């Protein structure tokens, strides 16, 4: 029978926790607040770890601390070890308490696509609470309390990691009564010019439609302008005009007959929806990673 040999040379867990927290926050004071200790206790544990290893892990600065070259090299394996231990513990014994993640998404995407699917995530991950905030305009700087955001655009935001979520064609929609009027009208260009519903920030969508239909020289119409896709679709459902929207927003409207396709064409959109997270040095939390993987999975479904 093989005897299990003890692990030798391993620093104590409290020293390693102090090191990881101080490295992540670049501050002994912040690490102390996070771990419910005093700054002196964190400083003592770091010094003990450095003495045990025989190398300085931090450069002490007038304000805060900075990892030394050896600290930079040591941090990834320490962090990986903590993450693997946490994942193994949750996998074997389950999570003892609920955790919360904060997600931001465009208001129309949140209301018409994401919210109906959230119960599915809750069933699969009962210990994770999702706090969903909907926004009309992207914030220039992501709130530190936000774990993950869905944005619409070209996929490049300085300081953030972005991962492609989905791309959708643009469809023109209106209510059934307006479609009959439109079909009876002899001049499509004039009709569309008089019945466009505009969405602030998405002016290029009508430009794309006019270009594809070779109506590019027609001036912009004076139709109603709103700030969200969901408001444009509700207006269109009342017969106020023709709205443009991505296909993922239209399922319930088509199913109930409140909206129908106004044009047979679908129009390509160069922009897409992306999942973005802050470009921080630490690894994304396990529960945030689970939600991100789930999001990308459901977006790939037909």
C-alpha positions in Angstrom: 0.0 0.0 0.0 1.5 3.3 -1.1 1.8 5.9 1.6 0.5 9.4 0.8 3.4 11.8 1.2 2.8 15.2 2.8 3.2 18.3 0.6 6.3 20.2 1.8 7.4 23.7 1.2 3.8 25.0 0.8 3.1 28.4 2.4 0.2 28.7 4.7 -3.2 29.5 3.2 -3.7 32.7 5.1 -0.4 34.1 3.7 -1.5 33.2 0.2 -4.9 34.8 0.6 -3.3 38.0 1.8 -0.9 38.0 -1.1 -3.7 37.4 -3.7 -5.9 40.1 -2.2 -3.1 42.6 -2.0 -2.0 41.9 -5.5 -5.5 42.3 -6.9 -6.2 45.5 -5.1 -2.6 47.0 -5.1 -3.2 47.9 -1.5 -2.6 46.3 1.9 -5.5 48.5 3.2 -8.0 47.3 0.6 -6.9 43.7 1.1 -7.4 44.1 4.9 -10.9 45.5 4.4 -11.8 42.6 2.1 -10.4 39.9 4.4 -11.7 41.5 7.7 -8.2 42.1 9.0 -6.0 45.0 9.9 -3.5 46.5 7.5 -0.8 45.4 10.0 -2.0 41.8 9.8 -1.8 41.8 6.0 1.6 43.4 6.1 2.8 40.8 8.6 1.4 37.9 6.5 3.0 39.2 3.3 6.4 39.6 5.1 6.1 36.1 6.4 5.3 34.8 2.9 8.3 36.7 1.5 10.6 35.3 4.2 9.3 31.8 3.5 10.0 32.1 -0.2 13.2 34.1 0.0 12.0 36.8 -2.4 10.3 40.1 -2.2 6.8 39.9 -3.8 5.9 43.7 -3.6 7.5 47.0 -4.0 6.3 49.3 -1.2 5.3 52.7 -2.7 4.3 55.9 -1.0 0.7 55.1 -1.9 -0.1 51.5 -2.2 2.1 48.6 -3.4 3.2 47.2 -6.7 4.1 43.6 -7.5 7.8 42.8 -7.9 8.9 40.7 -10.9 8.7 37.6 -8.7 5.3 38.7 -7.5 4.0 39.0 -11.0 5.3 35.5 -11.8 3.9 34.0 -8.6 0.4 35.5 -8.8 -1.0 33.4 -11.7 -0.3 30.0 -10.2 -1.6 31.2 -6.8 -4.8 32.5 -8.3 -5.3 29.4 -10.4 -4.9 27.2 -7.3 -7.6 29.2 -5.4 -9.9 29.0 -8.4 -9.5 25.2 -8.9 -10.0 24.7 -5.2 -13.2 26.8 -5.2 -14.5 25.0 -8.3 -13.8 21.6 -6.9 -15.4 22.5 -3.6 -18.6 23.7 -5.3 -18.6 20.8 -7.7 -18.4 18.2 -4.9 -20.3 19.8 -2.1 -22.5 22.5 -3.7 -22.5 26.1 -2.9 -23.5 27.0 0.7 -24.8 30.5 0.0 -26.4 32.4 -2.9 -24.3 34.6 -5.1 -25.4 37.5 -7.2 -24.1 38.8 -10.6 -24.9 42.1 -12.1 -25.7 42.3 -15.9 -26.4 45.4 -18.0 -28.1 45.0 -21.4 -29.8 47.3 -24.0 -33.4 47.8 -22.9 -35.0 46.3 -25.9 -32.7 43.3 -25.9 -33.3 42.8 -22.2 -37.1 43.1 -22.5 -37.7 41.2 -25.7 -35.0 38.6 -25.8 -33.1 38.1 -22.5 -35.8 38.3 -19.8 -38.0 35.5 -21.2 -35.0 33.2 -21.2 -33.7 34.0 -17.7 -35.8 31.5 -15.9 -34.0 28.7 -17.8 -30.7 29.9 -16.3 -32.2 30.1 -12.9 -33.4 26.5 -13.1 -29.9 25.3 -14.1 -28.1 27.5 -11.6 -30.4 27.9 -8.5 -27.7 29.4 -6.3 -27.0 32.3 -8.7 -29.2 35.4 -8.7 -29.0 37.6 -11.8 -29.5 41.3 -11.3 -30.4 42.7 -14.7 -30.3 46.4 -15.5 -31.5 47.7 -18.8 -29.9 50.7 -20.4 -30.7 52.9 -23.4 -27.2 54.3 -24.0 -23.9 52.6 -23.2 -21.9 54.0 -20.4 -18.5 55.2 -21.4 -17.0 53.5 -18.4 -18.5 50.3 -17.0 -19.6 50.5 -13.4 -17.2 48.5 -11.2 -20.2 46.7 -9.7 -21.2 45.4 -13.1 -19.9 41.9 -13.9 -21.0 41.7 -17.5 -22.6 43.9 -20.1 -24.2 43.3 -23.5 -23.4 46.0 -26.0 -24.3 46.7 -29.6 -21.7 47.9 -32.0 -18.5 47.0 -33.9 -17.0 45.0 -30.9 -14.2 47.4 -30.0 -14.3 49.2 -26.6 -11.1 50.4 -25.0 -10.3 48.7 -21.7 -12.8 45.8 -22.2 -12.8 42.3 -23.5 -15.5 41.6 -26.0 -16.9 38.3 -27.3 -19.3 38.1 -30.2 -22.8 37.2 -29.0 -25.1 37.4 -32.1 -25.7 39.2 -35.3 -29.2 39.7 -36.7 -30.6 41.0 -40.0 -32.8 44.1 -40.0 -36.5 43.6 -40.8 -39.1 46.2 -41.7 -42.4 45.7 -39.9 -45.8 47.3 -39.6 -49.3 46.3 -38.5 -51.4 44.2 -40.9 -53.8 47.1 -41.8 -50.9 49.4 -42.8 -49.4 46.6 -44.9 -52.6 46.4 -47.0 -52.4 50.1 -47.6 -48.8 49.9 -48.5 -49.4 47.1 -51.0 -52.2 49.1 -52.6 -49.9 52.1 -52.9 -48.2 52.5 -56.2 -45.1 54.4 -55.1 -43.1 52.5 -52.5 -40.5 55.2 -52.1 -43.1 57.9 -51.3 -45.0 55.6 -49.0 -41.9 54.7 -46.9 -40.9 58.3 -46.7 -44.2 59.2 -45.1 -44.4 56.2 -42.8 -40.9 55.8 -41.2 -40.5 55.4 -37.5 -37.0 56.4 -36.4 -34.9 55.2 -33.5 -32.2 57.5 -32.1 -28.8 56.0 -32.5 -29.9 53.7 -35.3 -30.3 56.2 -38.1 -28.0 54.1 -40.3 -30.7 51.3 -40.4 -33.1 53.3 -42.6 -30.1 54.5 -44.7 -29.3 50.8 -45.3 -32.8 50.1 -46.4 -32.9 53.0 -48.7 -29.6 51.9 -50.3 -30.7 48.3 -50.8 -34.1 49.4 -52.3 -32.2 52.1 -54.4 -34.1 54.9 -52.6 -30.8 56.4 -51.3 -31.6 59.9 -52.8 -34.9 60.2 -50.9 -34.7 62.7 -48.0 -35.2 61.7 -44.4 -38.9 61.5 -43.5 -40.5 63.6 -40.7 -42.0 60.5 -39.0 -41.9 59.9 -35.2 -38.6 59.4 -33.5 -38.1 57.3 -30.3 -35.1 56.2 -28.2 -35.7 52.5 -28.1 -36.6 49.6 -30.4 -39.3 48.5 -28.2 -41.0 51.9 -28.3 -40.7 51.8 -32.2 -42.3 48.4 -32.3 -45.2 49.5 -30.1 -45.7 52.5 -32.3 -45.7 50.3 -35.4 -48.2 47.9 -33.8 -50.7 50.9 -33.5 -50.3 51.6 -37.2 -48.1 54.7 -36.8 -45.7 53.6 -39.4 -43.0 51.1 -40.5 -40.3 50.2 -37.9 -36.9 48.5 -38.3 -35.8 45.9 -35.9 -33.6 42.8 -35.5 -35.4 39.5 -35.9 -34.9 38.3 -32.3 -37.2 41.1 -31.1 -40.2 40.1 -33.3 -41.2 36.6 -32.2 -44.1 37.6 -29.9 -45.3 40.4 -32.2 -45.4 38.0 -35.2 -47.0 35.2 -33.1 -49.9 37.5 -32.0 -50.3 39.1 -35.4 -49.7 42.6 -34.0 -46.9 43.1 -36.6 -46.1 41.6 -40.0 -43.2 42.0 -42.4 -43.6 45.1 -44.4 -41.0 44.2 -47.0 -39.9 40.8 -48.2 -36.2 41.7 -47.9 -34.0 41.3 -44.9 -31.1 43.8 -44.6 -27.6 43.0 -43.4 -26.4 44.8 -40.3 -22.6 45.3 -40.0 -22.9 45.7 -36.2 -23.6 42.9 -33.7 -24.3 42.3 -30.0 -21.2 41.5 -27.9 -20.7 40.3 -24.3 -18.1 42.6 -22.7 -16.3 42.4 -19.4 -13.8 44.7 -17.8 -10.2 44.0 -18.8 -9.1 43.3 -15.3 -6.0 41.3 -14.4 -8.0 38.8 -12.3 -9.9 35.9 -13.9 -13.7 36.3 -14.3 -15.7 34.9 -11.4 -17.0 31.4 -11.8 -20.6 32.4 -11.7 -20.1 35.2 -14.2 -18.3 32.7 -16.5 -21.3 30.3 -16.2 -23.7 33.1 -17.2 -21.5 34.2 -20.1 -21.2 30.7 -21.4 -25.0 30.2 -21.1 -25.6 33.5 -23.0 -23.4 32.5 -25.9 -25.0 29.1 -25.9 -28.6 30.4 -26.2 -27.6 33.0 -28.8 -26.3 30.2 -31.0 -29.6 28.4 -31.0 -31.9 28.9 -34.1 
